[in-house]
Amino acid sequence: MPKRILQGTVVSDQNAQTVTVLVERRFTHPVMKKTVRMSKRYRAHDANDQYKVGDKVRIIECAPYSKTKRWEVVTDQAEA
């Protein structure tokens, strides 16, 4: 099964080698037929502490780094 790749915005970089990424998704509600926005925060591994709050990043699934970290930052949107 392929690893999921998500893109979002860094909302916190206070922890060592960790960033919190807010990923927003849009979908049509099955009953109301209205576009709904939902968001979720993922904690991702940032080995070099190079990403700051406001950066657009892509994250990929990986083996667990800790209790809450199961994602890893792949690239910056500006680089891609």
mmCIF file of the N, C-alpha and C atoms, coordinates in Angstrom:
data_MODEL
# 
_entry.id   MODEL 
# 
loop_
_atom_site.group_PDB 
_atom_site.id 
_atom_site.type_symbol 
_atom_site.label_atom_id 
_atom_site.label_alt_id 
_atom_site.label_comp_id 
_atom_site.label_asym_id 
_atom_site.label_entity_id 
_atom_site.label_seq_id 
_atom_site.pdbx_PDB_ins_code 
_atom_site.Cartn_x 
_atom_site.Cartn_y 
_atom_site.Cartn_z 
_atom_site.occupancy 
_atom_site.B_iso_or_equiv 
_atom_site.pdbx_formal_charge 
_atom_site.auth_seq_id 
_atom_site.auth_comp_id 
_atom_site.auth_asym_id 
_atom_site.auth_atom_id 
_atom_site.pdbx_PDB_model_num 
ATOM 1   N N  . MET A 1 1  ? 0.833   -1.175 0.000  1.00 0.00 ? 1  MET A N  1 
ATOM 2   C CA . MET A 1 1  ? 0.000   0.000  0.000  1.00 0.00 ? 1  MET A CA 1 
ATOM 3   C C  . MET A 1 1  ? 0.883   1.246  0.000  1.00 0.00 ? 1  MET A C  1 
ATOM 4   N N  . PRO A 1 2  ? 0.611   2.219  -0.871 1.00 0.00 ? 2  PRO A N  1 
ATOM 5   C CA . PRO A 1 2  ? 1.471   3.403  -0.948 1.00 0.00 ? 2  PRO A CA 1 
ATOM 6   C C  . PRO A 1 2  ? 1.312   4.289  0.287  1.00 0.00 ? 2  PRO A C  1 
ATOM 7   N N  . LYS A 1 3  ? 2.376   5.025  0.595  1.00 0.00 ? 3  LYS A N  1 
ATOM 8   C CA . LYS A 1 3  ? 2.336   5.938  1.725  1.00 0.00 ? 3  LYS A CA 1 
ATOM 9   C C  . LYS A 1 3  ? 1.584   7.200  1.335  1.00 0.00 ? 3  LYS A C  1 
ATOM 10  N N  . ARG A 1 4  ? 0.781   7.715  2.253  1.00 0.00 ? 4  ARG A N  1 
ATOM 11  C CA . ARG A 1 4  ? 0.013   8.924  1.979  1.00 0.00 ? 4  ARG A CA 1 
ATOM 12  C C  . ARG A 1 4  ? 0.924   10.147 2.035  1.00 0.00 ? 4  ARG A C  1 
ATOM 13  N N  . ILE A 1 5  ? 0.668   11.096 1.167  1.00 0.00 ? 5  ILE A N  1 
ATOM 14  C CA . ILE A 1 5  ? 1.375   12.371 1.169  1.00 0.00 ? 5  ILE A CA 1 
ATOM 15  C C  . ILE A 1 5  ? 0.320   13.460 1.321  1.00 0.00 ? 5  ILE A C  1 
ATOM 16  N N  . LEU A 1 6  ? 0.480   14.307 2.329  1.00 0.00 ? 6  LEU A N  1 
ATOM 17  C CA . LEU A 1 6  ? -0.450  15.397 2.577  1.00 0.00 ? 6  LEU A CA 1 
ATOM 18  C C  . LEU A 1 6  ? 0.295   16.715 2.510  1.00 0.00 ? 6  LEU A C  1 
ATOM 19  N N  . GLN A 1 7  ? -0.425  17.802 2.272  1.00 0.00 ? 7  GLN A N  1 
ATOM 20  C CA . GLN A 1 7  ? 0.214   19.110 2.294  1.00 0.00 ? 7  GLN A CA 1 
ATOM 21  C C  . GLN A 1 7  ? -0.567  20.023 3.219  1.00 0.00 ? 7  GLN A C  1 
ATOM 22  N N  . GLY A 1 8  ? 0.188   20.880 3.926  1.00 0.00 ? 8  GLY A N  1 
ATOM 23  C CA . GLY A 1 8  ? -0.452  21.767 4.882  1.00 0.00 ? 8  GLY A CA 1 
ATOM 24  C C  . GLY A 1 8  ? 0.487   22.882 5.291  1.00 0.00 ? 8  GLY A C  1 
ATOM 25  N N  . THR A 1 9  ? 0.111   23.573 6.349  1.00 0.00 ? 9  THR A N  1 
ATOM 26  C CA . THR A 1 9  ? 0.834   24.728 6.843  1.00 0.00 ? 9  THR A CA 1 
ATOM 27  C C  . THR A 1 9  ? 1.386   24.437 8.233  1.00 0.00 ? 9  THR A C  1 
ATOM 28  N N  . VAL A 1 10 ? 2.630   24.825 8.469  1.00 0.00 ? 10 VAL A N  1 
ATOM 29  C CA . VAL A 1 10 ? 3.235   24.660 9.790  1.00 0.00 ? 10 VAL A CA 1 
ATOM 30  C C  . VAL A 1 10 ? 2.591   25.670 10.738 1.00 0.00 ? 10 VAL A C  1 
ATOM 31  N N  . VAL A 1 11 ? 2.034   25.171 11.858 1.00 0.00 ? 11 VAL A N  1 
ATOM 32  C CA . VAL A 1 11 ? 1.409   26.055 12.839 1.00 0.00 ? 11 VAL A CA 1 
ATOM 33  C C  . VAL A 1 11 ? 2.190   26.121 14.144 1.00 0.00 ? 11 VAL A C  1 
ATOM 34  N N  . SER A 1 12 ? 3.165   25.217 14.335 1.00 0.00 ? 12 SER A N  1 
ATOM 35  C CA . SER A 1 12 ? 3.987   25.251 15.534 1.00 0.00 ? 12 SER A CA 1 
ATOM 36  C C  . SER A 1 12 ? 5.337   24.600 15.240 1.00 0.00 ? 12 SER A C  1 
ATOM 37  N N  . ASP A 1 13 ? 6.403   25.230 15.766 1.00 0.00 ? 13 ASP A N  1 
ATOM 38  C CA . ASP A 1 13 ? 7.749   24.661 15.620 1.00 0.00 ? 13 ASP A CA 1 
ATOM 39  C C  . ASP A 1 13 ? 8.521   24.756 16.929 1.00 0.00 ? 13 ASP A C  1 
ATOM 40  N N  . GLN A 1 14 ? 7.806   24.715 18.054 1.00 0.00 ? 14 GLN A N  1 
ATOM 41  C CA . GLN A 1 14 ? 8.425   24.934 19.357 1.00 0.00 ? 14 GLN A CA 1 
ATOM 42  C C  . GLN A 1 14 ? 9.213   23.727 19.871 1.00 0.00 ? 14 GLN A C  1 
ATOM 43  N N  . ASN A 1 15 ? 8.904   22.539 19.392 1.00 0.00 ? 15 ASN A N  1 
ATOM 44  C CA . ASN A 1 15 ? 9.595   21.346 19.877 1.00 0.00 ? 15 ASN A CA 1 
ATOM 45  C C  . ASN A 1 15 ? 10.811  21.027 19.012 1.00 0.00 ? 15 ASN A C  1 
ATOM 46  N N  . ALA A 1 16 ? 11.788  20.372 19.614 1.00 0.00 ? 16 ALA A N  1 
ATOM 47  C CA . ALA A 1 16 ? 13.006  20.010 18.895 1.00 0.00 ? 16 ALA A CA 1 
ATOM 48  C C  . ALA A 1 16 ? 12.698  18.944 17.855 1.00 0.00 ? 16 ALA A C  1 
ATOM 49  N N  . GLN A 1 17 ? 13.101  19.183 16.612 1.00 0.00 ? 17 GLN A N  1 
ATOM 50  C CA . GLN A 1 17 ? 12.946  18.259 15.485 1.00 0.00 ? 17 GLN A CA 1 
ATOM 51  C C  . GLN A 1 17 ? 11.502  17.861 15.219 1.00 0.00 ? 17 GLN A C  1 
ATOM 52  N N  . THR A 1 18 ? 10.553  18.718 15.608 1.00 0.00 ? 18 THR A N  1 
ATOM 53  C CA . THR A 1 18 ? 9.146   18.424 15.393 1.00 0.00 ? 18 THR A CA 1 
ATOM 54  C C  . THR A 1 18 ? 8.415   19.684 14.951 1.00 0.00 ? 18 THR A C  1 
ATOM 55  N N  . VAL A 1 19 ? 7.535   19.542 13.973 1.00 0.00 ? 19 VAL A N  1 
ATOM 56  C CA . VAL A 1 19 ? 6.638   20.622 13.587 1.00 0.00 ? 19 VAL A CA 1 
ATOM 57  C C  . VAL A 1 19 ? 5.211   20.098 13.618 1.00 0.00 ? 19 VAL A C  1 
ATOM 58  N N  . THR A 1 20 ? 4.272   20.982 13.908 1.00 0.00 ? 20 THR A N  1 
ATOM 59  C CA . THR A 1 20 ? 2.863   20.642 13.851 1.00 0.00 ? 20 THR A CA 1 
ATOM 60  C C  . THR A 1 20 ? 2.311   21.227 12.567 1.00 0.00 ? 20 THR A C  1 
ATOM 61  N N  . VAL A 1 21 ? 1.695   20.362 11.738 1.00 0.00 ? 21 VAL A N  1 
ATOM 62  C CA . VAL A 1 21 ? 1.213   20.773 10.424 1.00 0.00 ? 21 VAL A CA 1 
ATOM 63  C C  . VAL A 1 21 ? -0.306  20.688 10.401 1.00 0.00 ? 21 VAL A C  1 
ATOM 64  N N  . LEU A 1 22 ? -0.953  21.782 9.996  1.00 0.00 ? 22 LEU A N  1 
ATOM 65  C CA . LEU A 1 22 ? -2.403  21.825 9.869  1.00 0.00 ? 22 LEU A CA 1 
ATOM 66  C C  . LEU A 1 22 ? -2.767  21.475 8.426  1.00 0.00 ? 22 LEU A C  1 
ATOM 67  N N  . VAL A 1 23 ? -3.487  20.364 8.258  1.00 0.00 ? 23 VAL A N  1 
ATOM 68  C CA . VAL A 1 23 ? -3.904  19.907 6.930  1.00 0.00 ? 23 VAL A CA 1 
ATOM 69  C C  . VAL A 1 23 ? -5.409  20.125 6.815  1.00 0.00 ? 23 VAL A C  1 
ATOM 70  N N  . GLU A 1 24 ? -5.816  20.849 5.781  1.00 0.00 ? 24 GLU A N  1 
ATOM 71  C CA . GLU A 1 24 ? -7.225  21.148 5.575  1.00 0.00 ? 24 GLU A CA 1 
ATOM 72  C C  . GLU A 1 24 ? -7.737  20.373 4.370  1.00 0.00 ? 24 GLU A C  1 
ATOM 73  N N  . ARG A 1 25 ? -8.930  19.811 4.500  1.00 0.00 ? 25 ARG A N  1 
ATOM 74  C CA . ARG A 1 25 ? -9.522  19.105 3.374  1.00 0.00 ? 25 ARG A CA 1 
ATOM 75  C C  . ARG A 1 25 ? -10.916 19.642 3.143  1.00 0.00 ? 25 ARG A C  1 
ATOM 76  N N  . ARG A 1 26 ? -11.345 19.615 1.888  1.00 0.00 ? 26 ARG A N  1 
ATOM 77  C CA . ARG A 1 26 ? -12.674 20.076 1.506  1.00 0.00 ? 26 ARG A CA 1 
ATOM 78  C C  . ARG A 1 26 ? -13.427 18.927 0.854  1.00 0.00 ? 26 ARG A C  1 
ATOM 79  N N  . PHE A 1 27 ? -14.700 18.832 1.188  1.00 0.00 ? 27 PHE A N  1 
ATOM 80  C CA . PHE A 1 27 ? -15.524 17.795 0.575  1.00 0.00 ? 27 PHE A CA 1 
ATOM 81  C C  . PHE A 1 27 ? -16.973 18.254 0.577  1.00 0.00 ? 27 PHE A C  1 
ATOM 82  N N  . THR A 1 28 ? -17.784 17.622 -0.236 1.00 0.00 ? 28 THR A N  1 
ATOM 83  C CA . THR A 1 28 ? -19.202 17.935 -0.287 1.00 0.00 ? 28 THR A CA 1 
ATOM 84  C C  . THR A 1 28 ? -19.941 17.080 0.728  1.00 0.00 ? 28 THR A C  1 
ATOM 85  N N  . HIS A 1 29 ? -20.732 17.728 1.569  1.00 0.00 ? 29 HIS A N  1 
ATOM 86  C CA . HIS A 1 29 ? -21.490 17.015 2.589  1.00 0.00 ? 29 HIS A CA 1 
ATOM 87  C C  . HIS A 1 29 ? -22.537 16.141 1.903  1.00 0.00 ? 29 HIS A C  1 
ATOM 88  N N  . PRO A 1 30 ? -22.652 14.862 2.298  1.00 0.00 ? 30 PRO A N  1 
ATOM 89  C CA . PRO A 1 30 ? -23.546 13.943 1.589  1.00 0.00 ? 30 PRO A CA 1 
ATOM 90  C C  . PRO A 1 30 ? -25.032 14.308 1.668  1.00 0.00 ? 30 PRO A C  1 
ATOM 91  N N  . VAL A 1 31 ? -25.471 14.960 2.741  1.00 0.00 ? 31 VAL A N  1 
ATOM 92  C CA . VAL A 1 31 ? -26.882 15.301 2.888  1.00 0.00 ? 31 VAL A CA 1 
ATOM 93  C C  . VAL A 1 31 ? -27.155 16.743 2.477  1.00 0.00 ? 31 VAL A C  1 
ATOM 94  N N  . MET A 1 32 ? -26.336 17.671 2.979  1.00 0.00 ? 32 MET A N  1 
ATOM 95  C CA . MET A 1 32 ? -26.584 19.092 2.709  1.00 0.00 ? 32 MET A CA 1 
ATOM 96  C C  . MET A 1 32 ? -26.098 19.542 1.335  1.00 0.00 ? 32 MET A C  1 
ATOM 97  N N  . LYS A 1 33 ? -25.259 18.749 0.689  1.00 0.00 ? 33 LYS A N  1 
ATOM 98  C CA . LYS A 1 33 ? -24.686 19.092 -0.622 1.00 0.00 ? 33 LYS A CA 1 
ATOM 99  C C  . LYS A 1 33 ? -23.950 20.439 -0.580 1.00 0.00 ? 33 LYS A C  1 
ATOM 100 N N  . LYS A 1 34 ? -23.318 20.692 0.540  1.00 0.00 ? 34 LYS A N  1 
ATOM 101 C CA . LYS A 1 34 ? -22.601 21.944 0.748  1.00 0.00 ? 34 LYS A CA 1 
ATOM 102 C C  . LYS A 1 34 ? -21.123 21.614 0.930  1.00 0.00 ? 34 LYS A C  1 
ATOM 103 N N  . THR A 1 35 ? -20.231 22.475 0.432  1.00 0.00 ? 35 THR A N  1 
ATOM 104 C CA . THR A 1 35 ? -18.804 22.252 0.604  1.00 0.00 ? 35 THR A CA 1 
ATOM 105 C C  . THR A 1 35 ? -18.421 22.530 2.052  1.00 0.00 ? 35 THR A C  1 
ATOM 106 N N  . VAL A 1 36 ? -17.785 21.553 2.673  1.00 0.00 ? 36 VAL A N  1 
ATOM 107 C CA . VAL A 1 36 ? -17.403 21.645 4.075  1.00 0.00 ? 36 VAL A CA 1 
ATOM 108 C C  . VAL A 1 36 ? -15.880 21.600 4.176  1.00 0.00 ? 36 VAL A C  1 
ATOM 109 N N  . ARG A 1 37 ? -15.329 22.435 5.068  1.00 0.00 ? 37 ARG A N  1 
ATOM 110 C CA . ARG A 1 37 ? -13.888 22.417 5.310  1.00 0.00 ? 37 ARG A CA 1 
ATOM 111 C C  . ARG A 1 37 ? -13.625 21.780 6.666  1.00 0.00 ? 37 ARG A C  1 
ATOM 112 N N  . MET A 1 38 ? -12.730 20.807 6.696  1.00 0.00 ? 38 MET A N  1 
ATOM 113 C CA . MET A 1 38 ? -12.325 20.186 7.953  1.00 0.00 ? 38 MET A CA 1 
ATOM 114 C C  . MET A 1 38 ? -10.812 20.217 8.012  1.00 0.00 ? 38 MET A C  1 
ATOM 115 N N  . SER A 1 39 ? -10.282 20.365 9.205  1.00 0.00 ? 39 SER A N  1 
ATOM 116 C CA . SER A 1 39 ? -8.837  20.404 9.340  1.00 0.00 ? 39 SER A CA 1 
ATOM 117 C C  . SER A 1 39 ? -8.390  19.466 10.445 1.00 0.00 ? 39 SER A C  1 
ATOM 118 N N  . LYS A 1 40 ? -7.132  19.058 10.355 1.00 0.00 ? 40 LYS A N  1 
ATOM 119 C CA . LYS A 1 40 ? -6.551  18.165 11.344 1.00 0.00 ? 40 LYS A CA 1 
ATOM 120 C C  . LYS A 1 40 ? -5.083  18.519 11.490 1.00 0.00 ? 40 LYS A C  1 
ATOM 121 N N  . ARG A 1 41 ? -4.551  18.366 12.696 1.00 0.00 ? 41 ARG A N  1 
ATOM 122 C CA . ARG A 1 41 ? -3.150  18.672 12.963 1.00 0.00 ? 41 ARG A CA 1 
ATOM 123 C C  . ARG A 1 41 ? -2.351  17.368 13.045 1.00 0.00 ? 41 ARG A C  1 
ATOM 124 N N  . TYR A 1 42 ? -1.228  17.357 12.380 1.00 0.00 ? 42 TYR A N  1 
ATOM 125 C CA . TYR A 1 42 ? -0.325  16.207 12.410 1.00 0.00 ? 42 TYR A CA 1 
ATOM 126 C C  . TYR A 1 42 ? 1.020   16.679 12.936 1.00 0.00 ? 42 TYR A C  1 
ATOM 127 N N  . ARG A 1 43 ? 1.660   15.855 13.745 1.00 0.00 ? 43 ARG A N  1 
ATOM 128 C CA . ARG A 1 43 ? 3.015   16.160 14.214 1.00 0.00 ? 43 ARG A CA 1 
ATOM 129 C C  . ARG A 1 43 ? 3.980   15.415 13.307 1.00 0.00 ? 43 ARG A C  1 
ATOM 130 N N  . ALA A 1 44 ? 4.950   16.156 12.762 1.00 0.00 ? 44 ALA A N  1 
ATOM 131 C CA . ALA A 1 44 ? 5.855   15.587 11.768 1.00 0.00 ? 44 ALA A CA 1 
ATOM 132 C C  . ALA A 1 44 ? 7.308   15.815 12.178 1.00 0.00 ? 44 ALA A C  1 
ATOM 133 N N  . HIS A 1 45 ? 8.163   14.901 11.767 1.00 0.00 ? 45 HIS A N  1 
ATOM 134 C CA . HIS A 1 45 ? 9.590   14.966 12.070 1.00 0.00 ? 45 HIS A CA 1 
ATOM 135 C C  . HIS A 1 45 ? 10.287  15.942 11.121 1.00 0.00 ? 45 HIS A C  1 
ATOM 136 N N  . ASP A 1 46 ? 11.047  16.868 11.705 1.00 0.00 ? 46 ASP A N  1 
ATOM 137 C CA . ASP A 1 46 ? 11.823  17.855 10.953 1.00 0.00 ? 46 ASP A CA 1 
ATOM 138 C C  . ASP A 1 46 ? 13.248  17.787 11.494 1.00 0.00 ? 46 ASP A C  1 
ATOM 139 N N  . ALA A 1 47 ? 14.081  16.944 10.901 1.00 0.00 ? 47 ALA A N  1 
ATOM 140 C CA . ALA A 1 47 ? 15.409  16.633 11.436 1.00 0.00 ? 47 ALA A CA 1 
ATOM 141 C C  . ALA A 1 47 ? 16.302  17.854 11.611 1.00 0.00 ? 47 ALA A C  1 
ATOM 142 N N  . ASN A 1 48 ? 16.233  18.815 10.695 1.00 0.00 ? 48 ASN A N  1 
ATOM 143 C CA . ASN A 1 48 ? 17.147  19.961 10.742 1.00 0.00 ? 48 ASN A CA 1 
ATOM 144 C C  . ASN A 1 48 ? 16.533  21.219 11.352 1.00 0.00 ? 48 ASN A C  1 
ATOM 145 N N  . ASP A 1 49 ? 15.322  21.143 11.847 1.00 0.00 ? 49 ASP A N  1 
ATOM 146 C CA . ASP A 1 49 ? 14.615  22.316 12.388 1.00 0.00 ? 49 ASP A CA 1 
ATOM 147 C C  . ASP A 1 49 ? 14.626  23.474 11.404 1.00 0.00 ? 49 ASP A C  1 
ATOM 148 N N  . GLN A 1 50 ? 14.364  23.197 10.135 1.00 0.00 ? 50 GLN A N  1 
ATOM 149 C CA . GLN A 1 50 ? 14.456  24.250 9.125  1.00 0.00 ? 50 GLN A CA 1 
ATOM 150 C C  . GLN A 1 50 ? 13.118  24.891 8.787  1.00 0.00 ? 50 GLN A C  1 
ATOM 151 N N  . TYR A 1 51 ? 11.994  24.289 9.186  1.00 0.00 ? 51 TYR A N  1 
ATOM 152 C CA . TYR A 1 51 ? 10.685  24.832 8.839  1.00 0.00 ? 51 TYR A CA 1 
ATOM 153 C C  . TYR A 1 51 ? 10.137  25.669 9.983  1.00 0.00 ? 51 TYR A C  1 
ATOM 154 N N  . LYS A 1 52 ? 9.560   26.822 9.640  1.00 0.00 ? 52 LYS A N  1 
ATOM 155 C CA . LYS A 1 52 ? 9.044   27.767 10.625 1.00 0.00 ? 52 LYS A CA 1 
ATOM 156 C C  . LYS A 1 52 ? 7.540   27.931 10.445 1.00 0.00 ? 52 LYS A C  1 
ATOM 157 N N  . VAL A 1 53 ? 6.903   28.595 11.394 1.00 0.00 ? 53 VAL A N  1 
ATOM 158 C CA . VAL A 1 53 ? 5.464   28.826 11.356 1.00 0.00 ? 53 VAL A CA 1 
ATOM 159 C C  . VAL A 1 53 ? 5.085   29.575 10.078 1.00 0.00 ? 53 VAL A C  1 
ATOM 160 N N  . GLY A 1 54 ? 4.072   29.080 9.390  1.00 0.00 ? 54 GLY A N  1 
ATOM 161 C CA . GLY A 1 54 ? 3.600   29.706 8.158  1.00 0.00 ? 54 GLY A CA 1 
ATOM 162 C C  . GLY A 1 54 ? 4.108   29.043 6.897  1.00 0.00 ? 54 GLY A C  1 
ATOM 163 N N  . ASP A 1 55 ? 5.132   28.190 6.989  1.00 0.00 ? 55 ASP A N  1 
ATOM 164 C CA . ASP A 1 55 ? 5.669   27.513 5.812  1.00 0.00 ? 55 ASP A CA 1 
ATOM 165 C C  . ASP A 1 55 ? 4.678   26.474 5.295  1.00 0.00 ? 55 ASP A C  1 
ATOM 166 N N  . LYS A 1 56 ? 4.565   26.368 3.975  1.00 0.00 ? 56 LYS A N  1 
ATOM 167 C CA . LYS A 1 56 ? 3.752   25.327 3.345  1.00 0.00 ? 56 LYS A CA 1 
ATOM 168 C C  . LYS A 1 56 ? 4.662   24.116 3.132  1.00 0.00 ? 56 LYS A C  1 
ATOM 169 N N  . VAL A 1 57 ? 4.260   22.952 3.637  1.00 0.00 ? 57 VAL A N  1 
ATOM 170 C CA . VAL A 1 57 ? 5.096   21.757 3.552  1.00 0.00 ? 57 VAL A CA 1 
ATOM 171 C C  . VAL A 1 57 ? 4.272   20.556 3.111  1.00 0.00 ? 57 VAL A C  1 
ATOM 172 N N  . ARG A 1 58 ? 4.986   19.522 2.675  1.00 0.00 ? 58 ARG A N  1 
ATOM 173 C CA . ARG A 1 58 ? 4.376   18.227 2.385  1.00 0.00 ? 58 ARG A CA 1 
ATOM 174 C C  . ARG A 1 58 ? 4.900   17.232 3.414  1.00 0.00 ? 58 ARG A C  1 
ATOM 175 N N  . ILE A 1 59 ? 4.014   16.362 3.884  1.00 0.00 ? 59 ILE A N  1 
ATOM 176 C CA . ILE A 1 59 ? 4.409   15.347 4.856  1.00 0.00 ? 59 ILE A CA 1 
ATOM 177 C C  . ILE A 1 59 ? 4.035   13.970 4.314  1.00 0.00 ? 59 ILE A C  1 
ATOM 178 N N  . ILE A 1 60 ? 4.800   12.962 4.729  1.00 0.00 ? 60 ILE A N  1 
ATOM 179 C CA . ILE A 1 60 ? 4.581   11.591 4.258  1.00 0.00 ? 60 ILE A CA 1 
ATOM 180 C C  . ILE A 1 60 ? 4.545   10.663 5.468  1.00 0.00 ? 60 ILE A C  1 
ATOM 181 N N  . GLU A 1 61 ? 3.756   9.620  5.347  1.00 0.00 ? 61 GLU A N  1 
ATOM 182 C CA . GLU A 1 61 ? 3.671   8.622  6.416  1.00 0.00 ? 61 GLU A CA 1 
ATOM 183 C C  . GLU A 1 61 ? 5.021   7.938  6.597  1.00 0.00 ? 61 GLU A C  1 
ATOM 184 N N  . CYS A 1 62 ? 5.331   7.552  7.840  1.00 0.00 ? 62 CYS A N  1 
ATOM 185 C CA . CYS A 1 62 ? 6.576   6.838  8.103  1.00 0.00 ? 62 CYS A CA 1 
ATOM 186 C C  . CYS A 1 62 ? 6.408   5.998  9.363  1.00 0.00 ? 62 CYS A C  1 
ATOM 187 N N  . ALA A 1 63 ? 7.441   5.255  9.688  1.00 0.00 ? 63 ALA A N  1 
ATOM 188 C CA . ALA A 1 63 ? 7.435   4.487  10.927 1.00 0.00 ? 63 ALA A CA 1 
ATOM 189 C C  . ALA A 1 63 ? 7.433   5.459  12.101 1.00 0.00 ? 63 ALA A C  1 
ATOM 190 N N  . PRO A 1 64 ? 6.846   5.079  13.239 1.00 0.00 ? 64 PRO A N  1 
ATOM 191 C CA . PRO A 1 64 ? 6.735   6.000  14.364 1.00 0.00 ? 64 PRO A CA 1 
ATOM 192 C C  . PRO A 1 64 ? 8.094   6.476  14.901 1.00 0.00 ? 64 PRO A C  1 
ATOM 193 N N  . TYR A 1 65 ? 8.207   7.806  15.078 1.00 0.00 ? 65 TYR A N  1 
ATOM 194 C CA . TYR A 1 65 ? 9.379   8.393  15.724 1.00 0.00 ? 65 TYR A CA 1 
ATOM 195 C C  . TYR A 1 65 ? 9.153   8.489  17.227 1.00 0.00 ? 65 TYR A C  1 
ATOM 196 N N  . SER A 1 66 ? 7.898   8.657  17.637 1.00 0.00 ? 66 SER A N  1 
ATOM 197 C CA . SER A 1 66 ? 7.541   8.761  19.045 1.00 0.00 ? 66 SER A CA 1 
ATOM 198 C C  . SER A 1 66 ? 6.073   8.388  19.201 1.00 0.00 ? 66 SER A C  1 
ATOM 199 N N  . LYS A 1 67 ? 5.523   8.666  20.382 1.00 0.00 ? 67 LYS A N  1 
ATOM 200 C CA . LYS A 1 67 ? 4.130   8.324  20.656 1.00 0.00 ? 67 LYS A CA 1 
ATOM 201 C C  . LYS A 1 67 ? 3.169   9.026  19.692 1.00 0.00 ? 67 LYS A C  1 
ATOM 202 N N  . THR A 1 68 ? 3.450   10.279 19.351 1.00 0.00 ? 68 THR A N  1 
ATOM 203 C CA . THR A 1 68 ? 2.529   11.054 18.519 1.00 0.00 ? 68 THR A CA 1 
ATOM 204 C C  . THR A 1 68 ? 3.050   11.343 17.114 1.00 0.00 ? 68 THR A C  1 
ATOM 205 N N  . LYS A 1 69 ? 4.332   11.097 16.849 1.00 0.00 ? 69 LYS A N  1 
ATOM 206 C CA . LYS A 1 69 ? 4.929   11.445 15.549 1.00 0.00 ? 69 LYS A CA 1 
ATOM 207 C C  . LYS A 1 69 ? 4.980   10.247 14.620 1.00 0.00 ? 69 LYS A C  1 
ATOM 208 N N  . ARG A 1 70 ? 4.160   10.297 13.549 1.00 0.00 ? 70 ARG A N  1 
ATOM 209 C CA . ARG A 1 70 ? 4.143   9.223  12.553 1.00 0.00 ? 70 ARG A CA 1 
ATOM 210 C C  . ARG A 1 70 ? 4.230   9.772  11.142 1.00 0.00 ? 70 ARG A C  1 
ATOM 211 N N  . TRP A 1 71 ? 4.668   11.018 11.016 1.00 0.00 ? 71 TRP A N  1 
ATOM 212 C CA . TRP A 1 71 ? 4.802   11.690 9.733  1.00 0.00 ? 71 TRP A CA 1 
ATOM 213 C C  . TRP A 1 71 ? 6.177   12.332 9.653  1.00 0.00 ? 71 TRP A C  1 
ATOM 214 N N  . GLU A 1 72 ? 6.632   12.569 8.435  1.00 0.00 ? 72 GLU A N  1 
ATOM 215 C CA . GLU A 1 72 ? 7.944   13.159 8.207  1.00 0.00 ? 72 GLU A CA 1 
ATOM 216 C C  . GLU A 1 72 ? 7.802   14.240 7.123  1.00 0.00 ? 72 GLU A C  1 
ATOM 217 N N  . VAL A 1 73 ? 8.451   15.390 7.334  1.00 0.00 ? 73 VAL A N  1 
ATOM 218 C CA . VAL A 1 73 ? 8.399   16.470 6.354  1.00 0.00 ? 73 VAL A CA 1 
ATOM 219 C C  . VAL A 1 73 ? 9.242   16.065 5.161  1.00 0.00 ? 73 VAL A C  1 
ATOM 220 N N  . VAL A 1 74 ? 8.652   16.154 3.950  1.00 0.00 ? 74 VAL A N  1 
ATOM 221 C CA . VAL A 1 74 ? 9.367   15.768 2.740  1.00 0.00 ? 74 VAL A CA 1 
ATOM 222 C C  . VAL A 1 74 ? 9.992   16.994 2.085  1.00 0.00 ? 74 VAL A C  1 
ATOM 223 N N  . THR A 1 75 ? 9.156   17.939 1.659  1.00 0.00 ? 75 THR A N  1 
ATOM 224 C CA . THR A 1 75 ? 9.675   19.112 0.964  1.00 0.00 ? 75 THR A CA 1 
ATOM 225 C C  . THR A 1 75 ? 8.879   20.341 1.345  1.00 0.00 ? 75 THR A C  1 
ATOM 226 N N  . ASP A 1 76 ? 9.467   21.465 1.010  1.00 0.00 ? 76 ASP A N  1 
ATOM 227 C CA . ASP A 1 76 ? 8.820   22.766 1.145  1.00 0.00 ? 76 ASP A CA 1 
ATOM 228 C C  . ASP A 1 76 ? 8.065   23.020 -0.157 1.00 0.00 ? 76 ASP A C  1 
ATOM 229 N N  . GLN A 1 77 ? 6.905   23.664 -0.106 1.00 0.00 ? 77 GLN A N  1 
ATOM 230 C CA . GLN A 1 77 ? 6.132   23.951 -1.322 1.00 0.00 ? 77 GLN A CA 1 
ATOM 231 C C  . GLN A 1 77 ? 6.909   24.877 -2.253 1.00 0.00 ? 77 GLN A C  1 
ATOM 232 N N  . ALA A 1 78 ? 7.718   25.787 -1.706 1.00 0.00 ? 78 ALA A N  1 
ATOM 233 C CA . ALA A 1 78 ? 8.485   26.705 -2.533 1.00 0.00 ? 78 ALA A CA 1 
ATOM 234 C C  . ALA A 1 78 ? 9.562   25.948 -3.325 1.00 0.00 ? 78 ALA A C  1 
ATOM 235 N N  . GLU A 1 79 ? 10.092  24.867 -2.727 1.00 0.00 ? 79 GLU A N  1 
ATOM 236 C CA . GLU A 1 79 ? 11.118  24.072 -3.411 1.00 0.00 ? 79 GLU A CA 1 
ATOM 237 C C  . GLU A 1 79 ? 10.521  23.252 -4.546 1.00 0.00 ? 79 GLU A C  1 
ATOM 238 N N  . ALA A 1 80 ? 9.294   22.754 -4.315 1.00 0.00 ? 80 ALA A N  1 
ATOM 239 C CA . ALA A 1 80 ? 8.666   21.855 -5.296 1.00 0.00 ? 80 ALA A CA 1 
ATOM 240 C C  . ALA A 1 80 ? 8.224   22.563 -6.550 1.00 0.00 ? 80 ALA A C  1 
# 
